[in-house]
Each structure stands twice: as C-alpha cells, then as structure tokens.
Amino acid sequence: MKIKQPQPFTFEAGPRAVLLLHGFTGHTADVRMLGRFLEKKGYTSHGPIYRGHGLPPEELIKTNPDQYWEDVQASLQHLRDLGYEEIAVAGLSLGGVYALKLAYTTQLKAVIPMCAPMFYLDEASLAKGFKSFTRQYKQIAGVNEEQLDDQVNDLYEKGKGLFSLMGQTITDVRENVDTIYTPTFVVQARKDEMINTDSADYIYDHVEADKKQIKWYEESGHVITLDKEKEKLHDDIYQFLETLDWKE
C-alpha cells in the first residue's frame, strides 16, 4: 500500500503570524487543525516538515537534529520572506524544544511549548515513540505480523545514534531556557505518556519572561493537539496570542 506523503502548509490570513512545529516522528497533521483554527481567527500560520519526517522510518534514521534545526530556521525565514515581521512560535514535543531554542536565539513575539521534553532521560521516550511510529507505518504498508517485530527492532537498533543526538539537543536547550525573555505559554497534558511532565514546570520556572503562564490539560495525552481537549487548547492559544502587544 502506498502511503500518501504529508505536505507543509501556509494559511495566510492576517498580519500576525504563528509558526507551528510538529514533533519527532510526526508531521504537519499534528498541528494542521490548530493552523486552520488560527486562520479563522485572522492569524497566518505556517507548518513545515523536518527532513525525514512523513517518510518511512528507514529515511527518518538517516537524518539528525541539526538538520531539523536548519529546517525550523528556514521555516521562520519563510514567514519573514512573505513579509511577516511579528511571529509567535508554537511547537509540539520536539517542536516545543526547537520553539524554545528559537526564543533564545532570535526575536519572537511569543513562544508556546506544548508537551516539550526537557530531560535527557526522555531519550528512552523518544525511542518508545519511534517504535510506535515504525510499527504503525509498517502495518499500514502491509507488513505481516511475523515480520513486524523484527523490522521494528532492527530499525530501532539502527536509530540509536539518532536518539542519543536528540537527547543532547534536549539537554542543550534545557540549559539555555533561563535566557528566554519572550512571552511564554507552557502547555502540558496531564496524561502525557511520552515525556517526564516535570518538564513543563521546569520551563515555566526557568524562563525569565515577565509575561508567562502555564496550563495543564487533565484529560489529554502527549499529542495534545489531536486529543480530547484540542478545542480548548486552540482557544487558549488564541486567547494568549490576543494578550500580546501586536503592532497590527
């Protein structure tokens, strides 16, 4: 069975822009509904896809976090090239890590990390997520159950170097969170099964922004943008964006 490859999106609406970043093994489907919601509220949004994502796991393990970071920076530049001067960034999981990195390396209007890991121990969670992604991808592709475990485990072993690099990326960002002065809205799912949820408190406690808030979503899991409380999340993000001092 041929699996349709997801695509980046740009929904242009108003002069205020939001960059939407997906997580590791994910793609634009994870943040597309949020983009459409913001579009209806008059916000422009752009959702990129990092190298290797939206593709078979064999392609993903050929990539690395430095490439994802380059793709994140290029996506921010894409919005600037379109003429948007004021840009907020919301990121899910690894996307939240890169959103925080953008917040201390460039000028942003706001940063919204959603279920973003902050601890090196979460390398094991990244591996868990990779195995789940690989299994689902192979099942959709029609791999029979007898071969499935062997293929998943083989790809996991081949991807261990990538998981280690991801852990280093998370650690590097955590060590710089206290240099963030950008308005920050920390989003965390209470039923997050993938990361150490102490990450949310760590981010909130360590960012130096005068304007910061944190919210827990009691009924949601890790991919909070697609879970039970997604409509509430969408509205909360919109309400936070509305409190910012935009030029237009």
N, C-alpha and C positions, 0 to 999 in steps of 0.2 A: 504494500500500500504506500502510495506517495503522500508524504506529509507536507501540507502547504506551509511555506516559509513565511513567518510574520514579517511585517514591514514597519519602519519608523513612521511616525505621524507628526504633522504640524497642523494644528487647528487655530487659524488666525481669527481673532475676534476684536480685541481692543488693544490699547497701547501698553497695558500691563501684561507681562509675560511670566510664565511659570515653566521651568524645565522639570520634566518628570522622568526619574531614573528608576529602572527596574532592578531586580535583584539577581544574584548569581544563579545560573541555570534558567532564569526567567526571560521574559521579553516584553514587548510593548503591551500585550494583552493584560498584563498585571496593572497597568496604570492608564489604560485607554479610557475606561469609564470615568475616571477622575478627570481626564482631559476633556471629555465631552461635557461633563458637568460644568467645569470651569468655563468652557466655551459659551455655554448658555448664560453664564453669569457675566459675560463680557471680557473674560481673560483669554489671552492667547496662550497656547501650550505647545510644547514640543517634546516628543518622546523618542529617543534614539534607541538603537540596539547595539550592544557592545559586540566586538568581534567574537565569533564562535558561538554566539547565542542565537537561539531559534533554529539551530542546526543539529545534526546528530551529535551524540556525546563524543564520538571519535574526533570531531572537529573542535569541540569545546576544549578538550585537554591539550590541544596544540597551542592554545593561547595563554596569556598571562595577565596579571593585574595591571602591569604598566600599560599594556595595550588598551585595557578597559578605561584607564585613566585618560589616555590620549583621546579615546572616543568621547568621554564625558566632556573634556575640554573643547573638543571640536563641536559638540552639540551646543554648548554655551555660545561659542563663537558663531554658530549658525543663526541663533536668535539675534545676536548683535549685528550680524551681516544683514539681517532682514530689517534692521532699524530699531530694534527694541533696546532701550537704554536701561530700564529698570526691570530686573529679572530676579524672581524668587526661585528657589530650587527645593523640590520635594523628592525624596528618594526612599524606596522600599528596601530594607535589608542591606545588602551590599551597596545599593543605590544610595541609601542613607549615609553610609560611610563616605562615599565619594561626595555626597552633598556637603557633609561636614568639612571635607578636605577643600572643596571649593570655597567654603565660607571663610577659611583662614588663609587662602592663597589669592583670592580675588575679591572684587567688590560685588556683593549681592544685596538684594532688597530684604531677603529673609531666607532662612533655612528650615526645612521641615523633615527631620529624620523619622522614618516610620519603621519600628521594629529593627533598628540598626544595631548590629553586634559591636561590642567594644572590647571583648576579652579574647585572648589567644586561645583559650580552651574551646572557643566556638569553632576552631578548626575541625573538631570532630563533628559538629553540627553541619558544617559545610560539606563534609564527606557524606553524612547522612542524607542531606538534600540532594547531592549528586547521585547517590544510589537510587533514590526515589525517582528522580528525573529520568535516569537511564532506564530503569525498569519500565516506567510508563511509556517512554519513547519507543522502546523495543517491542512492547506489547502492541502498541498502535501500528508499528511497522510489520507486525505479523510473526515475530519470532516465537517459536513454540516454547512451552513451559520447560521442557527438558533442557533446552539450551540457554534459557533466560538467566539462571543464576550464574552460570559460568561466564556469560558475556558481561553481566553486571560486575562481578568480582574482578574479572580481567581488566575492565576499563577503570575500575576503582584503583587497582594497583598501579596502573599506568598514570593515573591522575594525581598520585600522592604528592608529587613535586609542586603541582599547582595549588593544592590545598595548603601546603606549607607557605607558599608565597602569599596566599590570601591571608593567612594568619599574621604574617609580617605586616601586610598592608593595614589590617585592623589595628594592630599594636601601634604602628606609626601614627595613625590618625588619632587614636586614643591619647597619645602623648602630646598632641597639639590642640586638643579640644579647649583647653584653658586659654587659648589665644583667640577664641572666637568672640567677637563683639556684635555680630549680626543678630537681629531679632530672630528668636528661635522658638519653634513649637515642636516639642518632643511628643511623638505618638507611640504608644506601646499597647499591644494586645496582651491581655491578662493570661490567655490560654495559649500563648506562643510556645510551640513545642520544639522550635528550632534553635533558639538562642537563650542565653542567660539574660533573663528580663531585668536583672540589676543594671544592665547596660543603659536602660532609659534613665534611671536615677543618676547614674554616673554622668551622662551627657548633661542632664538638667543642672546637676550640682556644680559642674566644672566649667560650663560656658560662662563667659564674663558679660554676656549681653544684659543691658538694663531691662530690655523687654524680652521676657522668656516665660514660657508656660509648658506644662506637661499634662497629658491626659491619658488615662488608662481606659481601654475598651474591654469590658468584663466578659463579653461573650465571643470574642474574636480570637482566631489563631494567627500564625505567622504572616500569611499572605492577607493582611488585614484589608487591603484594597478590594478584595473579592469576597470577603466574609460577611457574616450576618449584619454587622453594623456599618457596612460600607456607605450607606446613605447618610448616616450620622457623621461619619468621618468626612465625607465630601463637604457637608455643610460646615463642620467645624473648621476645616481648612479654609473654606471660603470666608467664614467669619473672621478668622485670624488675619487673612490677607487684607480684609476690609479695614482692619485697625491700623494698617501701616500708612505712613505718610507718603503716598504716591504723588508724583508731580501732576499726573492727569487722572 
